[in-house]
Amino acid sequence: MAELYDPERTILIIGAIIVVGFIKGSFITAERMTPEQFILLSGAKGDNSFTKVLDSGGKFTFRIKQTSPSNVLLFAQSAVPFEFPSQLSDGSPSGKILAGGTQTRILVVPNIDRADVEGENEWVVGIADYRAAHLPNTPTV
């Protein structure tokens, strides 16, 4: 039996913040900083070898509405002098965490922008010990 995906059940937690107010469309991306697991190296005479990529870092990029109450909390979180946990879950009955880690920092704080219609803020958090499940080219949680 197929599992139902419900975007309303998607949960993103950054530190102690449950992020709310996502925009429509693609609102969260979870990815490794270096997508390759191996690098193919070729010698001058055509001899090939693989090198394992040891970079375990990843990131979440997410977009929330300008009026989301999460913006104020995330701005405050960006100033903390220590790392914090983060996780992404799709809220499925299995309760599986799709991606996350314990060593997270906010990498990109959005600009403050005002216009004639409500805008969006794009946040990027880096995760030094990134782990993911069901995503291409990543180890299982």
KOLSESE-923643 format. One record per residue: residue in three letters; x, y, z of N, C-alpha, C in turn. Coordinates in steps of 0.001 Angstrom, whole numbers, plus 524288, in hexadecimal, padded with zeros to 5 digits. Example, Ala and Ser with C-alpha at 12.3 -4.5 7.8 and 13.67 -1.06 7.14 Angstrom:
<atoms>
ALA833867E9C681E788300C7EE6C81E78833907F31C81E78 SER832327F73681BA8835667FBDC81BE4832648001E81EBE 
</atoms>
This chain:
<atoms>
MET8034A7FB658000080000800008000080377804DB80000 ALA80236808867FCAB8054B80D4E7FC2E80441810F6800C3 GLU80865813B380271807D281786806948060581CA98043E LEU802EC81F8E8070A800EB824938054D804B0828EA806DD TYR8060E82C368032180938830D3804558059A8357780500 ASP805F2838118095E802C383CA380A7E806748411E80BDD PRO8070C845068086580AC484944809798099184C5380E71 GLU804B484C37810318035C84EEA8150E805C984C46819CF ARG80767847628192D809AD8447D81D9280FA7844DA81DA5 THR811E984790819DC8179384846819BF8193C84B8881E6C ILE81D32849A38213281F0284C53825E8824D784D6A82561 LEU826448525D825EB82BBD853FB825FA82CD18566F82B40 ILE830B28544282DFD83225856498331C837CD85825832D9 ILE838A085D118344083DD885F6C8346983EC18610F83A0F GLY8425385E6283CB68430385F558425383E0785DB384513 ALA83B9A8615E847DC836998604C84A7983206862AB84776 ILE833038647C842BA82F0C8673983FA282C6D8636E83BD9 ILE8274C862EA83C428244A860218384D822CB8643A83444 VAL82531863E982FB082489867EB82BB081F0D867978295F VAL81C7786C21828F58173286C77826C38170B870C3822A7 GLY812EE870B781F7E81222874E281BA7814EF8741181688 PHE8156786F29814D68180986E1480FDB814F48705280B4A ILE817C2871AD807218152E873918026C8135B86EEE7FF25 LYS8102D870007FB3980E5786BD87F7BA812C386A197F429 GLY81256865587F24F81644863497EEBA81A6C860427F1AD SER81F26860497EF8D8238885D857F20382589860D37F67F PHE8244985F4C7FB5382591862B27FFB782A1E860E58030D ILE82BCF85BF1802948305F85A178057C833A5856A3801F0 THR838B985798801F183C608542F7FF3B8405F8525280337 ALA8412684D2F803768452684AD9806D18492C8486880338 GLU84E24849DF803D685222847DD8004C8577A847C3802E1 ARG85ACC8446E800C68603C8444D80280863198490080041 MET866FD84AE78030A86A3584F328010E86D4384D707FC3E THR86F3A848A97FC77871E6846497F7FF86E98841AB7F652 PRO86BC7842207F1EB8682383DEE7F07B86AB9838C87EEFB GLU86F8C838F07ED1F8722F8341D7EB91873E6831027F058 GLN8735382BE37F007875688287A7F41C87AF3826CC7F2D4 PHE87C36826A67EDBB881658252F7EBEA882F5828D57E77F ILE88802829A57E6E788A2482CAE7E29588D6A828FA7DF49 LEU88C8A829097DA3388F8B825CD7D6978944E828E97D4CA LEU898E0826AA7D59489DBF829267D3F28A038825DE7CFAB SER8A1DE8286B7CB7C8A459825B97C71D8AA05827527C6BB GLY8AD788236A7C6108B307824727C56F8B45A825A77BFC5 ALA8B92D827227BEE88BAFD828927B9AD8BAA58240A7B5D8 LYS8BAF081F3F7B7C08BAC681AAC7B4548B576817EE7B47A GLY8B16D81AB37B6588AC2F818797B65C8AAF8815117BB02 ASP8AE7A814DA7BEC98AD5F811D07C3798A9AA814F57C6F2 ASN8A581812857C8978A170815317CB968A156813467D139 SER89FC0816B17D4A489EFF815407DA1B89AAD818A47DC5F PHE89849816A77E07B89437819847E32F8964481B5C7E875 THR894C48201A7E9EF89600822317EF13890EB823447F1E3 LYS890738212F7F69288BBE8220B7F9A888BAF827AC7FBA9 VAL8873D82A437FB1A8868B82F8D7FD138851F82F2F802DA LEU88827831AA806298875F8315080BCE8842A835D180E0F ASP882908397380AC687F6C83DE380C8787A0B83BF080E30 SER878DA83C498132E873C783A7A8152386FFB83EFD815F0 GLY871638439E8142686E0D8482A814E786969848478113B GLY8655A84AF5812F5860B584BA280FC485E16850BC8111E LYS859948519480EC8856CB8566880FF1850FC855D780ED2 PHE84DF7859188117584878859DA81049847FE85F5980E0F THR8454C85FD4809C7843D2864E7807AC83DE786507807D6 PHE83BBA868F780A40836078693880AA18341A86ECE80A13 ARG82F4986F328082782CE48744680723827D7874C080A3F ILE8278A878FB80D3A822DC879FC81056820D587F7280F1B LYS81BD0880258103E8195C8853180F4481BE9889668129A GLN81BD488E128108281E18892958133281B818936E81881 THR8168B8920E818FD813AC892DF81DD8813D388E3182185 SER816C888A248202C817158858F823908198D88708828C7 PRO817328855882D1D81991886708323181ED7883B7832EA SER8200487FE782FA28250D87D2E830018299F880C682EAA ASN828C6884CE82B8782D048885382A0C82F9C88ACF82ECE VAL82C8988CCF8326182EAB88F6183711831E688B7C83A3E LEU82FCA886C083ADB83286882C383DE3837958811283B29 LEU8376D8808A835FD83C1887EFC8331684041883428332B PHE83E9E88834832E48427488C76833598453A88C20838A2 ALA8424E88B2683CCC844AA88A978420084836885C784236 GLN8467E8817883FE98499287C9F83FE584EBA87D5B83CFF SER84EB9880AB839018537A8817A835E8857D9884028390C ALA856808865D83D7185A6B8890A840A885CA3885AD84505 VAL85A83880F4845CB85C7A87DC484A218620E87BEC848FA PRO8655D87BB084D0786AE687A5E84C3D86C168748584C4B PHE868358714184B718692386B9B84B99865CF868E484770 GLU8671B863FB8466F86430860E0842A185F5085EA384531 PHE85B8C85D39841FF8569585B39843E7854A3856FB8402C PRO850F1853B1841D884EF584F8383E6E84AF88519983A7E SER84A1B84E92836688460D84FC7832928441684AAE83048 GLN83F2F84ABD82E8083D178460C82C10838878476382881 LEU837E48442782480833938448D820D1830A483F65820E6 SER82B8183FA58219E8282983B06821A18237F83C2081E24 ASP821828381081B9A81CEA838EA81846817D5837D581B29 GLY81815836BA8202781369835E4823428107F830E9821E8 SER8131082D4281F4F810818285881DE380F7882524822CD PRO80BF08215C8226E80ACE81E1C8270880F9D81B568293E SER8138581A52825EE81843817BC827DD81B8081B5882B4F GLY81AA88207A82ACB81D738244282DFC8233B824AB82CC8 LYS824DB822E68282A82A60822D0826C882C7982853825C6 ILE831138294F827DC833CA82E37826C58367F82D9782182 LEU835708311D81DEF837A8830C8818AF83D45832B581878 ALA83E6A836DD81B58843AC8391C81B3A8447C83C6C82010 GLY8497783D4F8215384AA8840A3825BF84FFC83F8682800 GLY850EC841CA82C8A855E18411782F37855DC843F783462 THR85A21843808373485A7C845FD83C5785DFF84AC983C61 GLN860D884BA88381E8648A8500C837DE862D7853D683394 THR85F0B85718834D985CA185AA08310A85DD78604983255 ARG85E828635F82E4C85F0A8690F82EC185C1386B9582A4A ILE85A038703182B3A857738731D8270A85BB4875A9823C8 LEU85BDD8744C81EBD85FE48764A81B3085E4C87B5081871 VAL8596187BA5816CF8578E8802E813D5852B38826581673 VAL853228874E8181784EC188A3B81A4884C9A88D9D815D7 PRO8478588D65814DB84568890668107484597896468115D ASN845988991E80D128452E89ECC80D4E83FAF8A05080EF5 ILE83F248A4F8810F5839F38A704812218382E8A9FA80D4B ASP833C58A84980B21831D58AA818063F82BFD8AB73806CC ARG82A2F8AFE080528824978B11380550822DE8B2CB7FFDF ALA81E268B12C7FE6A81C138B2737F9428162B8B3357F9B6 ASP813888B3B07F53080DE18B48A7F54380ACD8AF897F656 VAL80D648AB0A7F62B80AF88A60E7F7A080EA48A3477FB67 GLU80C6F89FA67FE5C80FA989CCA80220813DF899B37FF4B GLY8188F899F38015081CED897287FEF981E2289229801EF GLU822C88902F800F08248488B608037882A1788C0D8054C ASN82B928890680923830EA888F180B1D833338838B80A31 GLU837E288372807F683A9387E7D8072A83EEA87E0080B35 TRP83EB0879CA80E2E84281878A081237845C6873F381085 VAL84AC4873EC8120884E2586F718110D850DC86E128162C VAL8504A86920817C7853058674981C68856D28630681ACB GLY85B768633E81CEE85F7285F4981BEC85F8385B4D82049 ILE8605D8566481ED18605A85221822988657284F1A821F8 ALA868EA84F93825D386E1A84D2D8256D86DDC8473A82564 ASP86A36844FA8285D869C683F42828AD864C283D64825F9 TYR863C583F598215A85EFA83E4781E5E85E338387781D4C ARG85985836A681E50857EC8315581D0C8528A8319181A94 ALA8518F82E2A816C584C8982E2F8142484ADA828B5812A2 ALA845D4828008123C843908230E810718400F8243180BC7 HIS83FD3820A28082283C7D821288038783DEF825CA80019 LEU842BA8277F8004F8449182BA77FCD68492A8297D7F9CC PRO849CC82AF17F4D584E18828CA7F1C88537282A547F3EE ASN8571B826BE7F38685C9E827B87F4D985D8E8292D7FA8F THR85A67827217FE1D85B4D8284A803A185AFA8235A806D3 PRO85DCE8232680B2185D7081E8C80E8A8583981E7381153 THR85693819FA8131B851A581960815E18522C81B3681B7B VAL84E1081D9581D8384DFC81F67822E884E4581AC582689 
</atoms>
